[in-house]
Amino acid sequence: KSTLLKILSKITPPARGRVEIHGRTSSLLEVGTGFHNELTGRENVYLNGTILGMRKKEVDRKFDEIVEFSGVEKFLDTPVKRYSSGMRVRLAFAVAAHLEPEILIIDEVLAVGDAAFQEKCLSKMENVGSQGRTVFFVSHNMAAVSRLCERVIMLDNGRLVADGPAQEIVAHYMHEGTGTHAERSWETPEKSPGGNVVRLRNVRIKNEAGETTPSVDVTEAVGLEMTFDVLAAGHTLLPHFQLVNEEGVVAFLTLDVDPEWRKKVRPKGTYTTTAWIPPNLLSEGNLFLMALMRVMAPQNFQEFAESEVVSFQVVDRMVPGILTARGDWVRDIPGVVRPLLRWETQFSGD
């Protein structure tokens, strides 16, 4: 998909075939694409406007809006090579969205920003689309895709496998396209999510025996495991997971509270951390895991937020003699969680 977006953005020529684009295009791909590292933030805003074929007066009219949206006004006259990845994304998105392209191409780089900024970006893209302009949005976040898109295409190893209304293709992706991929690894640090401080190496779903598993029973504990490399010492880190269901509804977000490393500076090395979900908490269905890492000190920023990196299925085998929250009920039970609660009944007679 990244190569396809580069072709659509006229960054990479196609090896064969051709692309027809009708309208002025602005794109936000990898962090920093379209920026000149030696130029300041201010100079890069005007450079991008020039690349889009805009006159200086046109950029002038939009400049204050861009700066306010990006939130980097204090660093406008600083070379962008000194910006953090989050600052670069905020400025790059503000430039791409506010210079009024007829086609806006957005890759999944928004994962670098924090939750508040991601919401601002989604709202801005909705606004751009409502004005009759085209938003070409690439993401594994099905909640965002459902919210923004009317039409969705699904790719598998560079091949088009589905094309249709958003609701229909999202359902296909959740049920058939993704299935239950219980483990994902990155072979080289350069290709893995993260930055100069932390890089994600592996995420998997495991059972109590430590085995990778795509399916667990409601009565079984399930482990959410993240392996990551700390590349730069001297930071405190906050690994966390977010679990969502097929409709994009968040079941919960869990933060690392392991006393061994909580609020402690971590030396360089490889870490594996696991969050255990207790038995009889989750409801039946497919669940999708987001792996996140926040650097807490000395700076505070999001290092990665990898959406729907792995998935697994929760089933209820209804084994005779084993009590679950279902009790004697045989129909579907709504909800993302289905805790086995303690019930007490007092009877006082007539």
C-alpha positions as CSV (number, residue, x, y, z in Angstrom):
1,K,0.0,0.0,0.0
2,S,2.9,2.4,0.7
3,T,4.2,1.9,-2.8
4,L,0.8,2.5,-4.3
5,L,0.4,5.7,-2.3
6,K,3.8,6.9,-3.5
7,I,2.8,6.2,-7.1
8,L,-0.5,8.1,-6.6
9,S,1.4,11.0,-5.0
10,K,3.9,11.1,-8.0
11,I,6.8,10.3,-5.7
12,T,7.6,6.9,-7.3
13,P,7.0,6.1,-11.0
14,P,5.0,2.9,-11.7
15,A,7.0,-0.1,-13.0
16,R,4.1,-0.7,-15.4
17,G,0.6,0.6,-16.1
18,R,-0.5,4.2,-15.5
19,V,-2.4,6.3,-13.0
20,E,-4.9,9.0,-13.9
21,I,-5.5,11.7,-11.3
22,H,-7.9,14.5,-11.9
23,G,-7.2,17.4,-9.5
24,R,-4.6,18.8,-7.3
25,T,-3.2,16.3,-4.9
26,S,-1.7,16.7,-1.4
27,S,-0.4,13.7,0.5
28,L,0.9,12.7,4.0
29,L,2.8,9.5,3.8
30,E,5.9,8.5,5.9
31,V,6.8,11.0,8.6
32,G,8.7,13.9,7.0
33,T,7.9,13.1,3.4
34,G,7.8,16.4,1.5
35,F,9.8,18.3,4.2
36,H,13.3,19.6,3.7
37,N,15.3,18.9,6.9
38,E,17.5,22.0,6.7
39,L,14.6,24.4,6.3
40,T,12.5,25.7,9.1
41,G,8.9,24.8,9.7
42,R,7.8,28.2,8.3
43,E,9.9,27.7,5.1
44,N,8.5,24.2,4.7
45,V,4.9,25.4,4.8
46,Y,5.7,27.7,1.8
47,L,7.7,25.0,0.1
48,N,4.8,22.6,0.2
49,G,2.5,25.3,-1.1
50,T,4.8,25.9,-4.0
51,I,4.9,22.2,-4.8
52,L,1.1,22.2,-4.9
53,G,1.2,25.0,-7.4
54,M,0.0,27.7,-5.0
55,R,1.0,31.3,-5.0
56,K,2.6,32.9,-1.9
57,K,-0.6,35.0,-1.3
58,E,-2.7,31.8,-1.3
59,V,-0.4,30.3,1.3
60,D,-0.4,33.5,3.3
61,R,-4.2,33.3,3.7
62,K,-3.9,29.8,5.1
63,F,-0.7,30.2,7.2
64,D,-2.3,31.2,10.5
65,E,-4.8,28.3,10.3
66,I,-2.0,25.8,9.6
67,V,0.1,27.0,12.5
68,E,-2.8,27.0,14.9
69,F,-3.9,23.5,13.9
70,S,-0.4,22.1,14.1
71,G,0.4,23.5,17.6
72,V,4.1,24.1,16.7
73,E,4.0,27.9,16.6
74,K,6.9,28.1,19.1
75,F,9.1,26.1,16.8
76,L,8.2,27.6,13.4
77,D,11.6,29.1,12.9
78,T,13.5,25.9,14.0
79,P,14.8,23.5,11.3
80,V,12.5,20.5,11.0
81,K,15.4,18.2,11.5
82,R,15.1,19.1,15.2
83,Y,11.4,18.3,15.3
84,S,10.1,15.2,17.1
85,S,8.2,12.7,14.9
86,G,5.0,13.9,16.5
87,M,5.7,17.5,15.7
88,R,6.6,16.6,12.1
89,V,3.3,14.7,11.7
90,R,1.2,17.6,13.2
91,L,2.8,20.2,10.9
92,A,2.7,17.9,7.8
93,F,-1.0,17.0,8.3
94,A,-1.9,20.7,8.9
95,V,-0.1,21.7,5.7
96,A,-1.7,18.8,3.6
97,A,-5.2,19.4,4.9
98,H,-5.3,23.2,4.9
99,L,-3.8,24.0,1.5
100,E,-7.1,23.0,-0.2
101,P,-6.1,20.1,-2.3
102,E,-8.8,18.5,-4.5
103,I,-7.5,15.0,-3.4
104,L,-6.1,14.4,0.0
105,I,-4.0,11.2,0.4
106,I,-3.4,10.1,4.0
107,D,-1.3,7.1,5.1
108,E,-1.5,5.6,8.6
109,V,1.2,8.0,9.9
110,L,-1.4,9.5,12.3
111,A,-0.6,6.8,14.8
112,V,2.4,8.9,15.8
113,G,0.1,11.6,17.2
114,D,-1.6,11.5,20.5
115,A,-5.3,10.7,20.9
116,A,-6.5,14.4,20.9
117,F,-4.6,15.2,17.8
118,Q,-5.8,12.0,16.0
119,E,-9.4,13.2,16.8
120,K,-8.6,16.7,15.3
121,C,-7.3,15.0,12.2
122,L,-10.3,12.8,11.7
123,S,-12.6,15.7,12.2
124,K,-10.6,17.7,9.6
125,M,-10.7,14.9,7.1
126,E,-14.5,14.6,7.6
127,N,-14.7,18.4,6.9
128,V,-12.6,18.1,3.7
129,G,-14.8,15.2,2.5
130,S,-18.0,17.2,3.2
131,Q,-16.8,20.0,0.9
132,G,-16.9,17.6,-2.1
133,R,-13.2,16.9,-2.1
134,T,-11.7,13.4,-2.2
135,V,-10.0,11.9,0.9
136,F,-7.9,8.8,0.1
137,F,-7.4,7.3,3.6
138,V,-5.3,4.2,4.3
139,S,-5.6,2.5,7.7
140,H,-6.0,-0.7,9.6
141,N,-8.2,1.1,12.1
142,M,-11.7,0.0,11.1
143,A,-13.5,2.4,13.4
144,A,-11.7,5.3,11.6
145,V,-12.4,3.8,8.2
146,S,-16.1,3.3,9.0
147,R,-16.3,6.9,10.2
148,L,-14.6,8.5,7.2
149,C,-15.2,6.4,4.1
150,E,-18.2,5.7,1.9
151,R,-16.2,3.3,-0.3
152,V,-13.5,0.9,0.8
153,I,-11.0,-1.3,-1.1
154,M,-9.1,-4.1,0.6
155,L,-5.6,-5.2,-0.5
156,D,-3.8,-8.5,0.2
157,N,-0.1,-8.7,-0.8
158,G,-0.7,-5.9,-3.3
159,R,-3.7,-7.6,-4.9
160,L,-7.2,-6.1,-4.8
161,V,-9.5,-8.6,-3.0
162,A,-12.6,-6.5,-2.2
163,D,-14.2,-3.2,-3.3
164,G,-17.5,-1.8,-2.2
165,P,-19.5,0.1,0.5
166,A,-17.6,0.8,3.7
167,Q,-19.8,-1.2,6.0
168,E,-19.7,-4.3,3.7
169,I,-15.9,-4.3,3.2
170,V,-15.2,-3.5,6.9
171,A,-17.3,-6.6,7.9
172,H,-15.4,-8.7,5.3
173,Y,-12.0,-7.5,6.6
174,M,-13.0,-8.2,10.2
175,H,-14.5,-11.7,9.5
176,E,-12.6,-13.1,6.5
177,G,-9.8,-10.7,5.6
178,T,-8.1,-10.5,9.0
179,G,-9.4,-13.7,10.5
180,T,-7.5,-14.3,13.7
181,H,-3.8,-13.5,13.3
182,A,-2.5,-14.2,16.8
183,E,1.2,-13.1,16.3
184,R,3.1,-10.5,14.3
185,S,6.8,-9.9,14.2
186,W,9.1,-7.4,12.5
187,E,12.5,-8.8,11.3
188,T,14.4,-5.6,11.2
189,P,14.3,-2.5,13.5
190,E,14.1,-0.2,10.4
191,K,10.7,-1.7,9.4
192,S,9.2,-2.0,12.9
193,P,7.0,0.6,14.6
194,G,8.7,3.1,16.8
195,G,11.5,5.7,16.8
196,N,14.9,6.5,18.3
197,V,14.0,5.3,21.8
198,V,11.8,2.2,21.4
199,R,11.0,-0.2,18.5
200,L,8.3,-2.9,18.6
201,R,9.6,-6.4,17.8
202,N,6.7,-8.8,18.4
203,V,3.1,-8.9,19.5
204,R,1.2,-12.1,20.2
205,I,-1.8,-13.7,22.0
206,K,-0.9,-16.6,24.3
207,N,-2.6,-19.0,26.7
208,E,-1.5,-19.9,30.2
209,A,0.9,-22.5,28.9
210,G,2.7,-19.8,27.0
211,E,1.6,-21.0,23.6
212,T,0.5,-18.6,20.8
213,T,-3.2,-19.1,20.3
214,P,-5.8,-17.6,17.9
215,S,-8.7,-18.8,20.0
216,V,-9.5,-18.9,23.8
217,D,-12.5,-20.1,25.8
218,V,-14.3,-17.6,28.0
219,T,-13.2,-19.6,31.0
220,E,-9.5,-19.3,30.1
221,A,-7.0,-16.5,30.9
222,V,-5.4,-14.9,27.9
223,G,-2.1,-13.1,27.7
224,L,-1.4,-10.0,25.6
225,E,2.3,-10.0,25.0
226,M,4.6,-7.3,23.6
227,T,8.3,-7.6,22.9
228,F,10.2,-4.4,22.3
229,D,13.8,-3.1,22.0
230,V,14.9,-0.1,24.0
231,L,17.5,1.6,21.8
232,A,18.3,4.6,23.9
233,A,18.8,4.4,27.7
234,G,17.6,7.0,30.2
235,H,13.9,6.9,29.6
236,T,10.8,5.8,31.6
237,L,8.3,4.0,29.4
238,L,4.6,3.1,29.5
239,P,3.7,0.0,27.4
240,H,-0.1,-0.3,27.0
241,F,-2.7,-2.2,25.0
242,Q,-6.2,-1.3,23.7
243,L,-8.7,-4.0,22.8
244,V,-11.6,-3.4,20.4
245,N,-14.3,-5.6,19.0
246,E,-15.5,-6.0,15.4
247,E,-17.6,-2.8,15.4
248,G,-14.5,-0.8,16.6
249,V,-15.9,-0.4,20.1
250,V,-13.2,-0.2,22.7
251,A,-13.4,-3.0,25.3
252,F,-10.7,-1.5,27.5
253,L,-7.3,0.1,27.6
254,T,-4.8,-1.4,30.0
255,L,-1.5,0.3,31.2
256,D,1.6,-1.4,32.4
257,V,1.6,-1.4,36.2
258,D,4.3,-3.9,36.8
259,P,6.1,-2.6,39.9
260,E,9.4,-4.0,38.6
261,W,9.7,-1.2,35.9
262,R,6.9,1.2,36.7
263,K,8.3,4.8,36.7
264,K,11.8,3.4,36.4
265,V,14.5,4.3,33.9
266,R,15.1,1.4,31.5
267,P,18.6,0.4,30.2
268,K,19.0,-0.6,26.6
269,G,17.9,-4.1,25.8
270,T,15.0,-6.3,24.8
271,Y,11.9,-6.5,27.0
272,T,8.9,-8.8,26.9
273,T,5.8,-7.6,28.9
274,T,2.5,-9.4,29.2
275,A,-0.9,-8.2,30.3
276,W,-3.1,-11.1,31.6
277,I,-6.9,-10.9,31.1
278,P,-8.6,-13.1,33.7
279,P,-11.0,-15.9,32.9
280,N,-14.7,-15.1,32.6
281,L,-14.3,-11.4,31.6
282,L,-14.5,-11.2,27.8
283,S,-17.6,-12.0,25.7
284,E,-17.6,-14.2,22.7
285,G,-16.4,-12.7,19.4
286,N,-13.4,-11.5,17.4
287,L,-11.2,-9.0,19.2
288,F,-8.4,-6.8,17.8
289,L,-5.4,-5.6,19.7
290,M,-3.7,-2.2,19.5
291,A,-0.1,-2.1,20.9
292,L,1.1,1.3,22.2
293,M,4.2,2.7,23.7
294,R,4.6,6.1,25.4
295,V,7.9,7.6,26.5
296,M,7.1,9.3,29.8
297,A,10.4,11.0,30.8
298,P,12.5,13.0,30.3
299,Q,10.3,13.9,27.3
300,N,6.6,12.9,27.0
301,F,5.5,11.6,23.6
302,Q,3.9,8.6,21.8
303,E,6.5,6.3,20.3
304,F,4.2,4.0,18.5
305,A,0.5,3.1,18.4
306,E,0.0,0.0,16.1
307,S,-3.7,-0.6,15.4
308,E,-5.2,-4.0,15.2
309,V,-1.7,-5.6,15.1
310,V,-3.0,-9.0,16.1
311,S,-6.5,-10.6,16.7
312,F,-8.0,-13.5,18.4
313,Q,-11.4,-15.2,18.9
314,V,-13.2,-15.7,22.2
315,V,-15.5,-18.8,22.2
316,D,-17.8,-20.4,24.7
317,R,-17.5,-24.1,24.5
318,M,-20.3,-24.5,27.1
319,V,-18.6,-27.4,28.8
320,P,-21.0,-29.3,31.1
321,G,-20.3,-28.7,34.8
322,I,-18.3,-25.5,34.3
323,L,-20.2,-22.3,35.3
324,T,-19.8,-19.2,33.1
325,A,-21.7,-15.9,33.0
326,R,-24.0,-17.5,30.5
327,G,-25.6,-19.6,33.2
328,D,-28.5,-21.5,31.6
329,W,-29.0,-18.9,28.8
330,V,-28.5,-20.3,25.3
331,R,-29.0,-17.2,23.1
332,D,-26.4,-14.5,22.2
333,I,-25.4,-12.2,24.9
334,P,-24.6,-8.6,23.8
335,G,-21.6,-6.6,25.0
336,V,-17.8,-6.7,24.8
337,V,-17.3,-8.0,28.3
338,R,-19.2,-10.8,30.0
339,P,-17.9,-11.0,33.6
340,L,-18.9,-13.8,35.9
341,L,-20.4,-11.8,38.8
342,R,-21.3,-13.0,42.2
343,W,-25.0,-13.0,42.7
344,E,-26.7,-13.0,46.1
345,T,-30.4,-13.4,46.9
346,Q,-32.1,-12.9,50.2
347,F,-35.5,-14.4,50.8
348,S,-37.7,-13.1,53.7
349,G,-40.8,-15.2,53.1
350,D,-44.4,-13.9,53.1
